Amino acid sequence: VEAMVHAASETVLTCELPPHVKLRVTYTEPGLKGDTATNTLKPATVETGAEVRVPLFIQEGELIEVDTRDGSYIGRVKE
């Protein structure tokens, strides 16, 4: 992840993150097979240790896109 850091005299003033990042799911409970019609979400831990609410069909090891402004799930990334 690239970030723009603005500093003065070795003191960080601001840090700008990109609007979206791609992160790998390291842990999540298994979802119900075929349950793609509902908007139900479940917690998932990503490689940074952050917890993101994801749809039930997301599995461990998948790459997802996350909004850095609010930490929300955007979508699944095809590899």
mmCIF file as gemmi writes it, N, C-alpha and C atoms, coordinates in Angstrom:
data_model
loop_
_atom_site.group_PDB
_atom_site.id
_atom_site.type_symbol
_atom_site.label_atom_id
_atom_site.label_alt_id
_atom_site.label_comp_id
_atom_site.label_asym_id
_atom_site.label_entity_id
_atom_site.label_seq_id
_atom_site.pdbx_PDB_ins_code
_atom_site.Cartn_x
_atom_site.Cartn_y
_atom_site.Cartn_z
_atom_site.occupancy
_atom_site.B_iso_or_equiv
_atom_site.pdbx_formal_charge
_atom_site.auth_seq_id
_atom_site.auth_asym_id
_atom_site.pdbx_PDB_model_num
ATOM 1 N N . VAL Axp A 1 ? 0.847 -1.175 0 1 0 ? 1 A 1
ATOM 2 C CA . VAL Axp A 1 ? 0 0 0 1 0 ? 1 A 1
ATOM 3 C C . VAL Axp A 1 ? 0.887 1.231 0 1 0 ? 1 A 1
ATOM 4 N N . GLU Axp A 2 ? 0.629 2.116 -0.907 1 0 ? 2 A 1
ATOM 5 C CA . GLU Axp A 2 ? 1.365 3.37 -0.95 1 0 ? 2 A 1
ATOM 6 C C . GLU Axp A 2 ? 0.59 4.43 -0.185 1 0 ? 2 A 1
ATOM 7 N N . ALA Axp A 3 ? 1.312 5.252 0.577 1 0 ? 3 A 1
ATOM 8 C CA . ALA Axp A 3 ? 0.7 6.342 1.321 1 0 ? 3 A 1
ATOM 9 C C . ALA Axp A 3 ? 1.533 7.596 1.112 1 0 ? 3 A 1
ATOM 10 N N . MET Axp A 4 ? 0.872 8.737 1.084 1 0 ? 4 A 1
ATOM 11 C CA . MET Axp A 4 ? 1.554 10.02 0.959 1 0 ? 4 A 1
ATOM 12 C C . MET Axp A 4 ? 1.666 10.596 2.366 1 0 ? 4 A 1
ATOM 13 N N . VAL Axp A 5 ? 2.899 10.812 2.829 1 0 ? 5 A 1
ATOM 14 C CA . VAL Axp A 5 ? 3.13 11.341 4.17 1 0 ? 5 A 1
ATOM 15 C C . VAL Axp A 5 ? 3.75 12.725 4.043 1 0 ? 5 A 1
ATOM 16 N N . HIS Axp A 6 ? 3.163 13.689 4.738 1 0 ? 6 A 1
ATOM 17 C CA . HIS Axp A 6 ? 3.684 15.054 4.769 1 0 ? 6 A 1
ATOM 18 C C . HIS Axp A 6 ? 4.292 15.278 6.146 1 0 ? 6 A 1
ATOM 19 N N . ALA Axp A 7 ? 5.56 15.718 6.17 1 0 ? 7 A 1
ATOM 20 C CA . ALA Axp A 7 ? 6.253 15.895 7.44 1 0 ? 7 A 1
ATOM 21 C C . ALA Axp A 7 ? 7.018 17.209 7.449 1 0 ? 7 A 1
ATOM 22 N N . ALA Axp A 8 ? 7.298 17.678 8.663 1 0 ? 8 A 1
ATOM 23 C CA . ALA Axp A 8 ? 8.125 18.867 8.86 1 0 ? 8 A 1
ATOM 24 C C . ALA Axp A 8 ? 9.038 18.581 10.044 1 0 ? 8 A 1
ATOM 25 N N . SER Axp A 9 ? 10.322 18.688 9.824 1 0 ? 9 A 1
ATOM 26 C CA . SER Axp A 9 ? 11.314 18.432 10.885 1 0 ? 9 A 1
ATOM 27 C C . SER Axp A 9 ? 11.102 17.066 11.532 1 0 ? 9 A 1
ATOM 28 N N . GLU Axp A 10 ? 10.909 16.047 10.704 1 0 ? 10 A 1
ATOM 29 C CA . GLU Axp A 10 ? 10.726 14.665 11.144 1 0 ? 10 A 1
ATOM 30 C C . GLU Axp A 10 ? 9.449 14.434 11.954 1 0 ? 10 A 1
ATOM 31 N N . THR Axp A 11 ? 8.513 15.378 11.914 1 0 ? 11 A 1
ATOM 32 C CA . THR Axp A 11 ? 7.221 15.218 12.574 1 0 ? 11 A 1
ATOM 33 C C . THR Axp A 11 ? 6.165 15.034 11.49 1 0 ? 11 A 1
ATOM 34 N N . VAL Axp A 12 ? 5.421 13.944 11.566 1 0 ? 12 A 1
ATOM 35 C CA . VAL Axp A 12 ? 4.38 13.673 10.569 1 0 ? 12 A 1
ATOM 36 C C . VAL Axp A 12 ? 3.224 14.64 10.777 1 0 ? 12 A 1
ATOM 37 N N . LEU Axp A 13 ? 2.84 15.327 9.707 1 0 ? 13 A 1
ATOM 38 C CA . LEU Axp A 13 ? 1.725 16.268 9.766 1 0 ? 13 A 1
ATOM 39 C C . LEU Axp A 13 ? 0.437 15.626 9.272 1 0 ? 13 A 1
ATOM 40 N N . THR Axp A 14 ? 0.498 14.955 8.128 1 0 ? 14 A 1
ATOM 41 C CA . THR Axp A 14 ? -0.668 14.255 7.583 1 0 ? 14 A 1
ATOM 42 C C . THR Axp A 14 ? -0.217 12.992 6.868 1 0 ? 14 A 1
ATOM 43 N N . CYS Axp A 15 ? -1.162 12.095 6.704 1 0 ? 15 A 1
ATOM 44 C CA . CYS Axp A 15 ? -0.904 10.853 5.98 1 0 ? 15 A 1
ATOM 45 C C . CYS Axp A 15 ? -2.132 10.574 5.121 1 0 ? 15 A 1
ATOM 46 N N . GLU Axp A 16 ? -1.943 10.458 3.817 1 0 ? 16 A 1
ATOM 47 C CA . GLU Axp A 16 ? -3.046 10.206 2.895 1 0 ? 16 A 1
ATOM 48 C C . GLU Axp A 16 ? -2.953 8.784 2.355 1 0 ? 16 A 1
ATOM 49 N N . LEU Axp A 17 ? -3.99 7.995 2.607 1 0 ? 17 A 1
ATOM 50 C CA . LEU Axp A 17 ? -4.064 6.63 2.094 1 0 ? 17 A 1
ATOM 51 C C . LEU Axp A 17 ? -4.831 6.619 0.78 1 0 ? 17 A 1
ATOM 52 N N . PRO Axp A 18 ? -4.606 5.614 -0.042 1 0 ? 18 A 1
ATOM 53 C CA . PRO Axp A 18 ? -5.434 5.487 -1.244 1 0 ? 18 A 1
ATOM 54 C C . PRO Axp A 18 ? -6.875 5.196 -0.821 1 0 ? 18 A 1
ATOM 55 N N . PRO Axp A 19 ? -7.868 5.514 -1.652 1 0 ? 19 A 1
ATOM 56 C CA . PRO Axp A 19 ? -9.264 5.298 -1.256 1 0 ? 19 A 1
ATOM 57 C C . PRO Axp A 19 ? -9.637 3.825 -1.076 1 0 ? 19 A 1
ATOM 58 N N . HIS Axp A 20 ? -8.94 2.91 -1.781 1 0 ? 20 A 1
ATOM 59 C CA . HIS Axp A 20 ? -9.24 1.476 -1.679 1 0 ? 20 A 1
ATOM 60 C C . HIS Axp A 20 ? -7.942 0.695 -1.572 1 0 ? 20 A 1
ATOM 61 N N . VAL Axp A 21 ? -7.968 -0.407 -0.819 1 0 ? 21 A 1
ATOM 62 C CA . VAL Axp A 21 ? -6.816 -1.31 -0.755 1 0 ? 21 A 1
ATOM 63 C C . VAL Axp A 21 ? -7.293 -2.742 -0.962 1 0 ? 21 A 1
ATOM 64 N N . LYS Axp A 22 ? -6.398 -3.576 -1.487 1 0 ? 22 A 1
ATOM 65 C CA . LYS Axp A 22 ? -6.691 -4.997 -1.67 1 0 ? 22 A 1
ATOM 66 C C . LYS Axp A 22 ? -6.026 -5.75 -0.533 1 0 ? 22 A 1
ATOM 67 N N . LEU Axp A 23 ? -6.817 -6.539 0.203 1 0 ? 23 A 1
ATOM 68 C CA . LEU Axp A 23 ? -6.32 -7.272 1.361 1 0 ? 23 A 1
ATOM 69 C C . LEU Axp A 23 ? -6.796 -8.717 1.316 1 0 ? 23 A 1
ATOM 70 N N . ARG Axp A 24 ? -5.969 -9.615 1.835 1 0 ? 24 A 1
ATOM 71 C CA . ARG Axp A 24 ? -6.311 -11.033 1.87 1 0 ? 24 A 1
ATOM 72 C C . ARG Axp A 24 ? -7.013 -11.364 3.188 1 0 ? 24 A 1
ATOM 73 N N . VAL Axp A 25 ? -8.078 -12.152 3.109 1 0 ? 25 A 1
ATOM 74 C CA . VAL Axp A 25 ? -8.808 -12.607 4.293 1 0 ? 25 A 1
ATOM 75 C C . VAL Axp A 25 ? -7.998 -13.726 4.941 1 0 ? 25 A 1
ATOM 76 N N . THR Axp A 26 ? -7.62 -13.537 6.202 1 0 ? 26 A 1
ATOM 77 C CA . THR Axp A 26 ? -6.837 -14.552 6.91 1 0 ? 26 A 1
ATOM 78 C C . THR Axp A 26 ? -7.699 -15.427 7.801 1 0 ? 26 A 1
ATOM 79 N N . TYR Axp A 27 ? -8.874 -14.919 8.215 1 0 ? 27 A 1
ATOM 80 C CA . TYR Axp A 27 ? -9.775 -15.742 9.019 1 0 ? 27 A 1
ATOM 81 C C . TYR Axp A 27 ? -11.209 -15.264 8.836 1 0 ? 27 A 1
ATOM 82 N N . THR Axp A 28 ? -12.106 -16.21 8.665 1 0 ? 28 A 1
ATOM 83 C CA . THR Axp A 28 ? -13.541 -15.954 8.696 1 0 ? 28 A 1
ATOM 84 C C . THR Axp A 28 ? -14.247 -17.288 8.88 1 0 ? 28 A 1
ATOM 85 N N . GLU Axp A 29 ? -15.406 -17.244 9.482 1 0 ? 29 A 1
ATOM 86 C CA . GLU Axp A 29 ? -16.207 -18.458 9.647 1 0 ? 29 A 1
ATOM 87 C C . GLU Axp A 29 ? -16.741 -18.884 8.284 1 0 ? 29 A 1
ATOM 88 N N . PRO Axp A 30 ? -16.912 -20.185 8.079 1 0 ? 30 A 1
ATOM 89 C CA . PRO Axp A 30 ? -17.479 -20.631 6.797 1 0 ? 30 A 1
ATOM 90 C C . PRO Axp A 30 ? -18.908 -20.117 6.637 1 0 ? 30 A 1
ATOM 91 N N . GLY Axp A 31 ? -19.25 -19.722 5.417 1 0 ? 31 A 1
ATOM 92 C CA . GLY Axp A 31 ? -20.609 -19.273 5.133 1 0 ? 31 A 1
ATOM 93 C C . GLY Axp A 31 ? -21.457 -20.441 4.674 1 0 ? 31 A 1
ATOM 94 N N . LEU Axp A 32 ? -22.723 -20.176 4.459 1 0 ? 32 A 1
ATOM 95 C CA . LEU Axp A 32 ? -23.621 -21.212 3.963 1 0 ? 32 A 1
ATOM 96 C C . LEU Axp A 32 ? -23.491 -21.295 2.453 1 0 ? 32 A 1
ATOM 97 N N . LYS Axp A 33 ? -23.299 -22.476 1.944 1 0 ? 33 A 1
ATOM 98 C CA . LYS Axp A 33 ? -23.127 -22.665 0.502 1 0 ? 33 A 1
ATOM 99 C C . LYS Axp A 33 ? -24.401 -22.241 -0.231 1 0 ? 33 A 1
ATOM 100 N N . GLY Axp A 34 ? -24.227 -21.458 -1.274 1 0 ? 34 A 1
ATOM 101 C CA . GLY Axp A 34 ? -25.365 -21.022 -2.073 1 0 ? 34 A 1
ATOM 102 C C . GLY Axp A 34 ? -26.091 -19.813 -1.522 1 0 ? 34 A 1
ATOM 103 N N . ASP Axp A 35 ? -25.665 -19.279 -0.37 1 0 ? 35 A 1
ATOM 104 C CA . ASP Axp A 35 ? -26.345 -18.13 0.227 1 0 ? 35 A 1
ATOM 105 C C . ASP Axp A 35 ? -25.755 -16.839 -0.329 1 0 ? 35 A 1
ATOM 106 N N . THR Axp A 36 ? -26.18 -16.45 -1.526 1 0 ? 36 A 1
ATOM 107 C CA . THR Axp A 36 ? -25.679 -15.223 -2.149 1 0 ? 36 A 1
ATOM 108 C C . THR Axp A 36 ? -26.797 -14.21 -2.356 1 0 ? 36 A 1
ATOM 109 N N . ALA Axp A 37 ? -28.031 -14.572 -2.033 1 0 ? 37 A 1
ATOM 110 C CA . ALA Axp A 37 ? -29.159 -13.688 -2.289 1 0 ? 37 A 1
ATOM 111 C C . ALA Axp A 37 ? -29.401 -12.704 -1.149 1 0 ? 37 A 1
ATOM 112 N N . THR Axp A 38 ? -28.922 -13.011 0.051 1 0 ? 38 A 1
ATOM 113 C CA . THR Axp A 38 ? -29.172 -12.127 1.184 1 0 ? 38 A 1
ATOM 114 C C . THR Axp A 38 ? -28.045 -11.119 1.339 1 0 ? 38 A 1
ATOM 115 N N . ASN Axp A 39 ? -28.315 -10.066 2.084 1 0 ? 39 A 1
ATOM 116 C CA . ASN Axp A 39 ? -27.307 -9.047 2.354 1 0 ? 39 A 1
ATOM 117 C C . ASN Axp A 39 ? -26.674 -9.246 3.724 1 0 ? 39 A 1
ATOM 118 N N . THR Axp A 40 ? -26.708 -10.454 4.232 1 0 ? 40 A 1
ATOM 119 C CA . THR Axp A 40 ? -26.142 -10.754 5.539 1 0 ? 40 A 1
ATOM 120 C C . THR Axp A 40 ? -24.624 -10.688 5.478 1 0 ? 40 A 1
ATOM 121 N N . LEU Axp A 41 ? -24.023 -10.082 6.5 1 0 ? 41 A 1
ATOM 122 C CA . LEU Axp A 41 ? -22.573 -9.959 6.569 1 0 ? 41 A 1
ATOM 123 C C . LEU Axp A 41 ? -22.036 -10.72 7.767 1 0 ? 41 A 1
ATOM 124 N N . LYS Axp A 42 ? -20.768 -11.099 7.692 1 0 ? 42 A 1
ATOM 125 C CA . LYS Axp A 42 ? -20.089 -11.792 8.783 1 0 ? 42 A 1
ATOM 126 C C . LYS Axp A 42 ? -18.73 -11.131 8.984 1 0 ? 42 A 1
ATOM 127 N N . PRO Axp A 43 ? -18.139 -11.257 10.172 1 0 ? 43 A 1
ATOM 128 C CA . PRO Axp A 43 ? -16.819 -10.663 10.389 1 0 ? 43 A 1
ATOM 129 C C . PRO Axp A 43 ? -15.723 -11.479 9.713 1 0 ? 43 A 1
ATOM 130 N N . ALA Axp A 44 ? -14.719 -10.773 9.205 1 0 ? 44 A 1
ATOM 131 C CA . ALA Axp A 44 ? -13.547 -11.42 8.612 1 0 ? 44 A 1
ATOM 132 C C . ALA Axp A 44 ? -12.316 -10.628 9.042 1 0 ? 44 A 1
ATOM 133 N N . THR Axp A 45 ? -11.245 -11.338 9.363 1 0 ? 45 A 1
ATOM 134 C CA . THR Axp A 45 ? -9.98 -10.692 9.691 1 0 ? 45 A 1
ATOM 135 C C . THR Axp A 45 ? -9.123 -10.686 8.438 1 0 ? 45 A 1
ATOM 136 N N . VAL Axp A 46 ? -8.524 -9.529 8.141 1 0 ? 46 A 1
ATOM 137 C CA . VAL Axp A 46 ? -7.653 -9.415 6.971 1 0 ? 46 A 1
ATOM 138 C C . VAL Axp A 46 ? -6.197 -9.413 7.417 1 0 ? 46 A 1
ATOM 139 N N . GLU Axp A 47 ? -5.28 -9.454 6.456 1 0 ? 47 A 1
ATOM 140 C CA . GLU Axp A 47 ? -3.854 -9.613 6.736 1 0 ? 47 A 1
ATOM 141 C C . GLU Axp A 47 ? -3.254 -8.538 7.629 1 0 ? 47 A 1
ATOM 142 N N . THR Axp A 48 ? -3.89 -7.385 7.745 1 0 ? 48 A 1
ATOM 143 C CA . THR Axp A 48 ? -3.388 -6.326 8.622 1 0 ? 48 A 1
ATOM 144 C C . THR Axp A 48 ? -3.853 -6.503 10.061 1 0 ? 48 A 1
ATOM 145 N N . GLY Axp A 49 ? -4.78 -7.444 10.278 1 0 ? 49 A 1
ATOM 146 C CA . GLY Axp A 49 ? -5.351 -7.645 11.602 1 0 ? 49 A 1
ATOM 147 C C . GLY Axp A 49 ? -6.676 -6.927 11.785 1 0 ? 49 A 1
ATOM 148 N N . ALA Axp A 50 ? -7.061 -6.105 10.824 1 0 ? 50 A 1
ATOM 149 C CA . ALA Axp A 50 ? -8.331 -5.38 10.898 1 0 ? 50 A 1
ATOM 150 C C . ALA Axp A 50 ? -9.494 -6.337 10.659 1 0 ? 50 A 1
ATOM 151 N N . GLU Axp A 51 ? -10.644 -5.986 11.233 1 0 ? 51 A 1
ATOM 152 C CA . GLU Axp A 51 ? -11.851 -6.782 11.015 1 0 ? 51 A 1
ATOM 153 C C . GLU Axp A 51 ? -12.755 -6.035 10.045 1 0 ? 51 A 1
ATOM 154 N N . VAL Axp A 52 ? -13.231 -6.751 9.032 1 0 ? 52 A 1
ATOM 155 C CA . VAL Axp A 52 ? -14.093 -6.187 7.994 1 0 ? 52 A 1
ATOM 156 C C . VAL Axp A 52 ? -15.342 -7.047 7.916 1 0 ? 52 A 1
ATOM 157 N N . ARG Axp A 53 ? -16.508 -6.426 7.769 1 0 ? 53 A 1
ATOM 158 C CA . ARG Axp A 53 ? -17.76 -7.167 7.581 1 0 ? 53 A 1
ATOM 159 C C . ARG Axp A 53 ? -17.87 -7.516 6.098 1 0 ? 53 A 1
ATOM 160 N N . VAL Axp A 54 ? -17.999 -8.817 5.81 1 0 ? 54 A 1
ATOM 161 C CA . VAL Axp A 54 ? -18.026 -9.3 4.426 1 0 ? 54 A 1
ATOM 162 C C . VAL Axp A 54 ? -19.266 -10.157 4.19 1 0 ? 54 A 1
ATOM 163 N N . PRO Axp A 55 ? -19.672 -10.337 2.927 1 0 ? 55 A 1
ATOM 164 C CA . PRO Axp A 55 ? -20.795 -11.232 2.623 1 0 ? 55 A 1
ATOM 165 C C . PRO Axp A 55 ? -20.47 -12.678 3.016 1 0 ? 55 A 1
ATOM 166 N N . LEU Axp A 56 ? -21.503 -13.477 3.189 1 0 ? 56 A 1
ATOM 167 C CA . LEU Axp A 56 ? -21.346 -14.864 3.644 1 0 ? 56 A 1
ATOM 168 C C . LEU Axp A 56 ? -20.528 -15.732 2.699 1 0 ? 56 A 1
ATOM 169 N N . PHE Axp A 57 ? -20.482 -15.401 1.405 1 0 ? 57 A 1
ATOM 170 C CA . PHE Axp A 57 ? -19.77 -16.257 0.446 1 0 ? 57 A 1
ATOM 171 C C . PHE Axp A 57 ? -18.253 -16.065 0.46 1 0 ? 57 A 1
ATOM 172 N N . ILE Axp A 58 ? -17.741 -15.052 1.141 1 0 ? 58 A 1
ATOM 173 C CA . ILE Axp A 58 ? -16.293 -14.818 1.197 1 0 ? 58 A 1
ATOM 174 C C . ILE Axp A 58 ? -15.645 -15.88 2.082 1 0 ? 58 A 1
ATOM 175 N N . GLN Axp A 59 ? -14.515 -16.427 1.608 1 0 ? 59 A 1
ATOM 176 C CA . GLN Axp A 59 ? -13.813 -17.486 2.334 1 0 ? 59 A 1
ATOM 177 C C . GLN Axp A 59 ? -12.391 -17.052 2.667 1 0 ? 59 A 1
ATOM 178 N N . GLU Axp A 60 ? -11.768 -17.778 3.596 1 0 ? 60 A 1
ATOM 179 C CA . GLU Axp A 60 ? -10.371 -17.527 3.945 1 0 ? 60 A 1
ATOM 180 C C . GLU Axp A 60 ? -9.499 -17.643 2.704 1 0 ? 60 A 1
ATOM 181 N N . GLY Axp A 61 ? -8.497 -16.778 2.605 1 0 ? 61 A 1
ATOM 182 C CA . GLY Axp A 61 ? -7.57 -16.81 1.485 1 0 ? 61 A 1
ATOM 183 C C . GLY Axp A 61 ? -7.975 -15.94 0.317 1 0 ? 61 A 1
ATOM 184 N N . GLU Axp A 62 ? -9.222 -15.473 0.289 1 0 ? 62 A 1
ATOM 185 C CA . GLU Axp A 62 ? -9.67 -14.635 -0.827 1 0 ? 62 A 1
ATOM 186 C C . GLU Axp A 62 ? -9.137 -13.22 -0.684 1 0 ? 62 A 1
ATOM 187 N N . LEU Axp A 63 ? -8.972 -12.564 -1.82 1 0 ? 63 A 1
ATOM 188 C CA . LEU Axp A 63 ? -8.528 -11.18 -1.871 1 0 ? 63 A 1
ATOM 189 C C . LEU Axp A 63 ? -9.764 -10.304 -2.014 1 0 ? 63 A 1
ATOM 190 N N . ILE Axp A 64 ? -9.889 -9.301 -1.132 1 0 ? 64 A 1
ATOM 191 C CA . ILE Axp A 64 ? -11.041 -8.401 -1.18 1 0 ? 64 A 1
ATOM 192 C C . ILE Axp A 64 ? -10.562 -6.958 -1.268 1 0 ? 64 A 1
ATOM 193 N N . GLU Axp A 65 ? -11.448 -6.085 -1.72 1 0 ? 65 A 1
ATOM 194 C CA . GLU Axp A 65 ? -11.147 -4.658 -1.774 1 0 ? 65 A 1
ATOM 195 C C . GLU Axp A 65 ? -11.889 -3.978 -0.629 1 0 ? 65 A 1
ATOM 196 N N . VAL Axp A 66 ? -11.155 -3.126 0.109 1 0 ? 66 A 1
ATOM 197 C CA . VAL Axp A 66 ? -11.698 -2.466 1.292 1 0 ? 66 A 1
ATOM 198 C C . VAL Axp A 66 ? -11.563 -0.955 1.132 1 0 ? 66 A 1
ATOM 199 N N . ASP Axp A 67 ? -12.603 -0.226 1.524 1 0 ? 67 A 1
ATOM 200 C CA . ASP Axp A 67 ? -12.591 1.239 1.502 1 0 ? 67 A 1
ATOM 201 C C . ASP Axp A 67 ? -11.804 1.725 2.714 1 0 ? 67 A 1
ATOM 202 N N . THR Axp A 68 ? -10.713 2.463 2.503 1 0 ? 68 A 1
ATOM 203 C CA . THR Axp A 68 ? -9.868 2.908 3.619 1 0 ? 68 A 1
ATOM 204 C C . THR Axp A 68 ? -10.508 4.029 4.427 1 0 ? 68 A 1
ATOM 205 N N . ARG Axp A 69 ? -11.516 4.683 3.877 1 0 ? 69 A 1
ATOM 206 C CA . ARG Axp A 69 ? -12.159 5.784 4.608 1 0 ? 69 A 1
ATOM 207 C C . ARG Axp A 69 ? -13.037 5.284 5.739 1 0 ? 69 A 1
ATOM 208 N N . ASP Axp A 70 ? -13.714 4.144 5.538 1 0 ? 70 A 1
ATOM 209 C CA . ASP Axp A 70 ? -14.602 3.645 6.593 1 0 ? 70 A 1
ATOM 210 C C . ASP Axp A 70 ? -14.403 2.16 6.905 1 0 ? 70 A 1
ATOM 211 N N . GLY Axp A 71 ? -13.465 1.514 6.24 1 0 ? 71 A 1
ATOM 212 C CA . GLY Axp A 71 ? -13.177 0.105 6.516 1 0 ? 71 A 1
ATOM 213 C C . GLY Axp A 71 ? -14.217 -0.861 5.996 1 0 ? 71 A 1
ATOM 214 N N . SER Axp A 72 ? -15.029 -0.425 5.042 1 0 ? 72 A 1
ATOM 215 C CA . SER Axp A 72 ? -16.108 -1.285 4.546 1 0 ? 72 A 1
ATOM 216 C C . SER Axp A 72 ? -15.659 -2.124 3.349 1 0 ? 72 A 1
ATOM 217 N N . TYR Axp A 73 ? -16.327 -3.251 3.194 1 0 ? 73 A 1
ATOM 218 C CA . TYR Axp A 73 ? -16.1 -4.172 2.078 1 0 ? 73 A 1
ATOM 219 C C . TYR Axp A 73 ? -16.623 -3.539 0.797 1 0 ? 73 A 1
ATOM 220 N N . ILE Axp A 74 ? -15.817 -3.577 -0.267 1 0 ? 74 A 1
ATOM 221 C CA . ILE Axp A 74 ? -16.251 -3.068 -1.569 1 0 ? 74 A 1
ATOM 222 C C . ILE Axp A 74 ? -16.579 -4.225 -2.501 1 0 ? 74 A 1
ATOM 223 N N . GLY Axp A 75 ? -15.691 -5.213 -2.556 1 0 ? 75 A 1
ATOM 224 C CA . GLY Axp A 75 ? -15.937 -6.33 -3.453 1 0 ? 75 A 1
ATOM 225 C C . GLY Axp A 75 ? -14.815 -7.342 -3.428 1 0 ? 75 A 1
ATOM 226 N N . ARG Axp A 76 ? -15.045 -8.431 -4.121 1 0 ? 76 A 1
ATOM 227 C CA . ARG Axp A 76 ? -14.054 -9.497 -4.254 1 0 ? 76 A 1
ATOM 228 C C . ARG Axp A 76 ? -13.135 -9.149 -5.416 1 0 ? 76 A 1
ATOM 229 N N . VAL Axp A 77 ? -11.838 -9.422 -5.256 1 0 ? 77 A 1
ATOM 230 C CA . VAL Axp A 77 ? -10.852 -9.15 -6.3 1 0 ? 77 A 1
ATOM 231 C C . VAL Axp A 77 ? -10.538 -10.458 -7.005 1 0 ? 77 A 1
ATOM 232 N N . LYS Axp A 78 ? -10.653 -10.46 -8.324 1 0 ? 78 A 1
ATOM 233 C CA . LYS Axp A 78 ? -10.308 -11.662 -9.097 1 0 ? 78 A 1
ATOM 234 C C . LYS Axp A 78 ? -8.805 -11.706 -9.283 1 0 ? 78 A 1
ATOM 235 N N . GLU Axp A 79 ? -8.236 -12.861 -9.03 1 0 ? 79 A 1
ATOM 236 C CA . GLU Axp A 79 ? -6.776 -13.007 -9.155 1 0 ? 79 A 1
ATOM 237 C C . GLU Axp A 79 ? -6.413 -13.653 -10.468 1 0 ? 79 A 1
